[in-house]
Each structure stands twice: as structure tokens, then as C-alpha cells.
Amino acid sequence: MAFRTKNLFEKTTKLVRSYSSDKIYTHMSLTLNEQTGIATLELAKPPVNSMSFGFLSQLAAAVQQSEADKYKGLIITSRSSGVFSAGLDLKELHHPDSDRILNYLRRLQDVWFQLYDCSTPTAAVINGHSIAGGCLLALSCEYRVMVNSFKIGMNEALVGVPVSPMFIACMQSVIGQWEAEKALLVGRLFTSEEALGVGLVDEVVGGKSEGVCKAEGYLAGFREVSARARGLSKRYLRQEVVRDLVRRREEDVKKLVEIISSRGVQDSLGEHLERMKNKK
Ligand SMILES: CCCCC/C=C\C/C=C\C=C\CC(=O)SCCNC(=O)CCNC(=O)[C@H](O)C(C)(C)COP(=O)(O)OP(=O)(O)OC[C@H]1O[C@@H](n2cnc3c(N)ncnc32)[C@H](O)[C@@H]1OP(=O)(O)O
């Protein structure tokens, strides 16, 4: 079979350089199956694929590449066998420099808009725990296949930070208002099976390769469909959420910076980081 592992940064060097000071393409790899036209983006930032500034920049470049090269589909998964993504890098949020946190949150917004609003068909193979920002990443895709025995959800309530509008909108659009409210207000993490029950994921499988097959099956369903019509329909379907968040993006970012920088939130983040350190 003809596989081409693309160093994304060959083509997007300019973009990535202007986005990031991290070393080029260190946190993920993009592999295109030239026979199917489906690319797999494998997150590879040990130990937990936390979303640092550099990670978000590379994710943005990958999504942009998928759009520019008109891939038939994009599958997002993790190279780790235990963690899909632990979400935002807590070190970016704890004792942040004011300019950096502003730019970090703007970057997060940019990536989210790019992925959520992209015309490329997308699927997530969640082969490990998927927490907060990790859950957002999966929810921004169209289809989710989850490997059993892991946890997924948005735990902000337990971390002591508010769930931001972008995260709420995504959760609501997938599981509905009431289920989202019940889950988000207590920071509930669902097992794979519970996630299936509530509609947070579309399928539960026994392992990653089975998950990839299911995701490919979903993406192959569009073979006979006009890519242009499909892409436009997806955008129309998602435009209400996007429009609202675009309209208020600067207001949301500034408010969040203020909240994150507050003493109470910083104390909670510090305690959360301490708990993680002490769990060993
Ligand atoms: C308007 C636009 C703006 C949008 C909104 C923006 C911001 C709003 C404000 C906040 C939003 C926050 C959303 C988030 O995503 S916050 C992150 C929440 N995530 C977590 O709490 C995950 C915590 N991690 C875990 O539960 C476990 O690590 C996990 C189950 C993922 C894996 O467990 P495992 O046992 O395999 O690994 P550990 O030993 O726990 O961890 C290994 C190592 O990694 C460090 N680490 C874990 N998670 C993070 C993280 N999110 N960021 C940074 N570092 C992390 C952990 O501390 C260990 O480090 P070390 O001890 O080995 O040094």
C-alpha cells in the first residue's frame, strides 16, 4: 500500500514558523494514505499530549494542510496507548505571563475555528483518556470512535476553572443542553461505555486499529458525495455556533484572561497540579 508520511512542515514551514517558537513538527505526525486520500494525524507529545502553545500551532498547521490539499478525510488519534489528550497544558495556565496567556487563548480559538469549521471530513479515534481540551478536540470532529476502558469529559469544575463558551457550545451540540448541563457543572468524566450511552461518542471498540477501521468506514461513506456540497452543508450546519463565537471572541478571551489570572483560579490550578504530582 502506498503510504506517504508527510513532514507537515515541508509545506507549511512559513505558517508554522510564524506561529510557533517550538522546534518544527515535534508533537504530531501526519500520514496520508494516497490510495484513499485519508490522512491520519497522530498526536505524539509525551506523556499526555497536553496542548502547549507549540502543540496548538502544529495542530493548526495540520488542519490547514488537510484543507489546502483537499484530503478526503482526516483522522485524529494518539500515538500513546493510554492518553488521547489531557487537554490544555496546565503549565500555560498557571502563573501565566499576561501577553502569553492572551496569545495562547487566541491560538486555541483559532485552532478550534479551523477544525470545527473545516470542510474536510473529520473523525477522532479516541484511544486513551480525553480530558477537557482533549474532549473539545474530539467533539470538534464529526465522528468519534472510542476505545473501551478510558475516560472522556470536561473536568473544569474539578480543576476550579469555568467551562468556556467554546467548550460548552461543542458539548451542547453533541449531547444536548440537559446532558451537557449535568456533566459540565460537576466536571463529569464518562467511561467509554457511558459516553456511548449519552451520545458523546458514536462507537466503542476494543482497540485502536479497530477504531481506525471504523473511522475510515465513516469517511468512506462520502466517496460518492460531492466534496463541495458536503463541505458547504457542514459549514451551514455549524454556522450558528461559529458565528456566535466569532462575534464574541475578543470579549471571551479578555474575560477568560481576567478569570484565569485571578487569585482563586490560580490557587485551584496550583492545587490541581500538586494533586497530580502527588498521585504517584
Ligand atoms: C475564549 C477562548 C478560550 C477557550 C478557553 C480556554 C481556557 C479556559 C480555561 C481553562 C480551560 C481549561 C481546559 C483544560 O483543558 S484544563 C486541563 C484539564 N486536564 C486535566 O486536568 C488532566 C489532568 N491529567 C490527568 O488526569 C492524567 O494525567 C491523565 C488521566 C490524562 C493521564 O494519567 P496518567 O496516569 O497516564 O499520567 P500522569 O502521571 O497523571 O501524568 C503524566 C505527567 O503529565 C502531566 N500532566 C498531566 N496532565 C497535564 C496537563 N493537562 N497539562 C500539563 N501537564 C499534565 C502530569 O503532571 C505528569 O507530569 P510529571 O509528574 O510526570 O512531571
The ligand as a Gaussian input file, in Angstrom:
#p B3LYP/6-31G(d) Opt

LIG

0 1
 C      -12.222000      32.075000      24.567000
 C      -11.308000      31.023000      24.135000
 C      -10.617000      30.354000      25.204000
 C      -11.047000      28.964000      25.405000
 C      -10.987000      28.503000      26.802000
 C       -9.698000      28.500000      27.388000
 C       -9.454000      28.399000      28.667000
 C      -10.447000      28.310000      29.663000
 C       -9.833000      27.972000      30.935000
 C       -9.457000      26.774000      31.207000
 C       -9.781000      25.656000      30.407000
 C       -9.240000      24.505000      30.692000
 C       -9.491000      23.316000      29.895000
 C       -8.417000      22.281000      30.069000
 O       -8.161000      21.559000      29.175000
 S       -7.586000      22.258000      31.580000
 C       -6.737000      20.736000      31.559000
 C       -7.551000      19.731000      32.258000
 N       -6.878000      18.453000      32.214000
 C       -6.633000      17.749000      33.284000
 O       -6.966000      18.098000      34.400000
 C       -5.923000      16.455000      33.008000
 C       -5.126000      16.065000      34.172000
 N       -4.410000      14.842000      33.852000
 C       -4.882000      13.627000      34.154000
 O       -5.980000      13.452000      34.636000
 C       -3.969000      12.492000      33.880000
 O       -2.688000      12.998000      33.651000
 C       -4.370000      11.600000      32.672000
 C       -5.636000      10.815000      33.007000
 C       -4.590000      12.424000      31.411000
 C       -3.219000      10.599000      32.395000
 O       -2.905000       9.901000      33.571000
 P       -1.512000       9.138000      33.698000
 O       -1.544000       8.428000      34.988000
 O       -1.257000       8.382000      32.465000
 O       -0.417000      10.296000      33.699000
 P        0.001000      11.257000      34.909000
 O        1.018000      10.592000      35.743000
 O       -1.206000      11.797000      35.587000
 O        0.651000      12.483000      34.104000
 C        1.909000      12.359000      33.480000
 C        2.572000      13.713000      33.503000
 O        1.810000      14.612000      32.711000
 C        1.476000      15.773000      33.466000
 N        0.160000      16.269000      33.024000
 C       -0.987000      15.629000      33.028000
 N       -1.968000      16.381000      32.518000
 C       -1.409000      17.565000      32.195000
 C       -1.912000      18.780000      31.638000
 N       -3.201000      18.947000      31.268000
 N       -1.050000      19.784000      31.442000
 C        0.246000      19.669000      31.785000
 N        0.792000      18.533000      32.323000
 C       -0.035000      17.496000      32.522000
 C        1.445000      15.257000      34.906000
 O        1.585000      16.309000      35.812000
 C        2.621000      14.331000      34.904000
 O        3.786000      15.123000      34.978000
 P        5.087000      14.617000      35.783000
 O        4.648000      14.452000      37.213000
 O        5.477000      13.303000      35.149000
 O        6.079000      15.709000      35.603000

